[in-house]
């Protein structure tokens, strides 16, 4: 039973971190959109993501060279 409790604790911790990151990204995206912040000051999350993908910092499942 201890293993099951540890697994539940781990999953709960991972879920809390994932939720925190999701809320942070959502607030960032909303702030940039509402305040019309220029991209050179604070780019939106999709612009950051596309930049990371273009520079091959992040691989996606759409990469042909895998």
Backbone as CSV, one residue per row, in Angstrom:
resi,resn,N_x,N_y,N_z,CA_x,CA_y,CA_z,C_x,C_y,C_z
1,UNK,0.806,-1.199,0.000,0.000,0.000,0.000,0.849,1.263,0.000
2,UNK,2.038,1.186,0.538,2.876,2.377,0.570,3.242,2.843,-0.824
3,UNK,3.488,1.886,-1.753,3.836,2.266,-3.121,2.690,3.023,-3.778
4,UNK,1.474,2.577,-3.542,0.310,3.239,-4.119,0.183,4.665,-3.583
5,UNK,0.449,4.845,-2.309,0.394,6.175,-1.707,1.475,7.088,-2.253
6,UNK,2.672,6.535,-2.473,3.764,7.323,-3.044,3.437,7.721,-4.472
7,UNK,2.853,6.792,-5.229,2.482,7.079,-6.613,1.426,8.176,-6.669
8,UNK,0.443,8.090,-5.805,-0.583,9.130,-5.769,0.008,10.478,-5.393
9,UNK,0.942,10.489,-4.457,1.604,11.735,-4.072,2.413,12.321,-5.213
10,UNK,3.102,11.445,-5.934,3.892,11.897,-7.084,2.992,12.469,-8.171
11,UNK,1.913,11.760,-8.473,0.985,12.242,-9.495,0.337,13.561,-9.078
12,UNK,0.041,13.697,-7.812,-0.554,14.938,-7.317,0.436,16.092,-7.458
13,UNK,1.697,15.845,-7.124,2.733,16.869,-7.239,2.927,17.277,-8.699
14,UNK,3.004,16.296,-9.591,3.164,16.591,-11.019,1.961,17.377,-11.523
15,UNK,0.783,16.993,-11.104,-0.426,17.707,-11.508,-0.442,19.146,-11.029
16,UNK,0.020,19.362,-9.805,0.064,20.724,-9.267,1.052,21.589,-10.052
17,UNK,2.219,21.022,-10.375,3.190,21.772,-11.176,2.642,22.067,-12.571
18,UNK,2.019,21.081,-13.195,1.458,21.279,-14.532,0.372,22.353,-14.511
19,UNK,-0.465,22.322,-13.498,-1.516,23.337,-13.366,-0.905,24.720,-13.160
20,UNK,0.124,24.807,-12.337,0.786,26.091,-12.083,1.394,26.660,-13.364
21,UNK,2.066,25.811,-14.131,2.667,26.264,-15.389,1.575,26.694,-16.361
22,UNK,0.502,25.936,-16.433,-0.609,26.283,-17.316,-1.247,27.616,-16.955
23,UNK,-1.449,27.854,-15.680,-2.028,29.124,-15.228,-1.073,30.274,-15.537
24,UNK,0.219,30.066,-15.300,1.207,31.104,-15.601,1.185,31.467,-17.084
25,UNK,1.179,30.468,-17.970,1.173,30.731,-19.409,-0.122,31.421,-19.817
26,UNK,-1.242,30.996,-19.260,-2.523,31.636,-19.589,-2.534,33.106,-19.170
27,UNK,-2.051,33.402,-17.964,-2.007,34.795,-17.503,-1.052,35.638,-18.342
28,UNK,0.079,35.067,-18.715,1.051,35.745,-19.578,0.407,36.094,-20.916
29,UNK,-0.272,35.104,-21.509,-0.911,35.283,-22.808,-2.007,36.354,-22.724
30,UNK,-2.823,36.301,-21.695,-3.893,37.283,-21.515,-3.311,38.678,-21.314
31,UNK,-2.266,38.790,-20.504,-1.641,40.092,-20.245,-1.107,40.712,-21.533
32,UNK,-0.403,39.908,-22.326,0.164,40.412,-23.577,-0.949,40.852,-24.526
33,UNK,-2.036,40.101,-24.597,-3.129,40.417,-25.505,-3.907,41.655,-25.051
34,UNK,-4.184,41.759,-23.766,-5.005,42.859,-23.256,-4.227,44.182,-23.245
35,UNK,-2.982,44.116,-22.832,-2.165,45.330,-22.715,-1.467,45.721,-24.017
36,UNK,-1.582,44.885,-25.049,-0.939,45.143,-26.350,0.556,45.416,-26.180
37,UNK,1.213,44.537,-25.440,2.648,44.666,-25.179,3.399,44.314,-26.463
38,UNK,4.329,45.175,-26.897,5.104,44.865,-28.105,5.913,43.574,-27.929
39,UNK,6.065,42.823,-29.015,6.743,41.530,-28.955,8.209,41.661,-28.575
40,UNK,8.822,42.811,-28.857,10.231,42.959,-28.494,10.407,43.193,-26.994
41,UNK,9.330,43.528,-26.304,9.391,43.670,-24.842,8.984,42.361,-24.169
42,UNK,7.830,41.839,-24.534,7.355,40.569,-23.968,6.575,39.825,-25.058
43,UNK,7.229,38.867,-25.721,6.519,38.113,-26.767,5.467,37.188,-26.155
44,UNK,4.469,36.870,-26.951,3.417,35.972,-26.484,3.946,34.538,-26.450
45,UNK,3.297,33.675,-25.682,3.746,32.275,-25.605,3.858,31.577,-26.968
46,UNK,2.902,31.767,-27.912,3.074,31.105,-29.212,4.308,31.601,-29.978
47,UNK,4.643,32.884,-29.830,5.836,33.397,-30.510,7.099,32.801,-29.909
48,UNK,7.115,32.652,-28.599,8.270,32.028,-27.944,8.384,30.574,-28.387
49,UNK,7.274,29.858,-28.404,7.276,28.452,-28.801,7.772,28.295,-30.234
50,UNK,7.240,29.100,-31.166,7.647,28.976,-32.568,9.127,29.318,-32.743
51,UNK,9.621,30.272,-31.986,11.040,30.613,-32.045,11.904,29.452,-31.562
52,UNK,11.491,28.815,-30.481,12.244,27.674,-29.973,12.232,26.511,-30.957
53,UNK,11.111,26.294,-31.619,11.015,25.210,-32.601,11.874,25.533,-33.822
54,UNK,11.835,26.790,-34.302,12.638,27.186,-35.463,14.126,27.002,-35.208
55,UNK,14.555,27.280,-33.998,15.980,27.182,-33.661,16.377,25.778,-33.222
56,UNK,15.466,24.836,-33.392,15.701,23.427,-33.033,16.027,23.238,-31.557
57,UNK,15.516,24.111,-30.718,15.674,23.919,-29.268,14.663,22.901,-28.758
58,UNK,13.553,22.774,-29.482,12.495,21.833,-29.100,12.108,21.044,-30.338
59,UNK,12.076,19.748,-30.215,11.633,18.901,-31.332,10.146,18.630,-31.175
60,UNK,9.473,18.629,-32.300,8.045,18.321,-32.280,7.809,17.026,-33.044
61,UNK,6.631,16.476,-32.932,6.306,15.242,-33.652,6.178,15.493,-35.145
62,UNK,6.179,16.752,-35.553,6.059,17.076,-36.976,7.406,17.115,-37.678
63,UNK,8.503,16.901,-36.939,9.828,16.896,-37.545,9.950,15.713,-38.500
64,UNK,10.426,15.993,-39.732,10.563,14.943,-40.738,11.863,14.168,-40.595
65,UNK,12.871,14.749,-39.962,14.187,14.137,-39.946,14.388,13.152,-38.789
66,UNK,13.336,12.721,-38.148,13.488,11.773,-37.029,13.767,10.410,-37.512
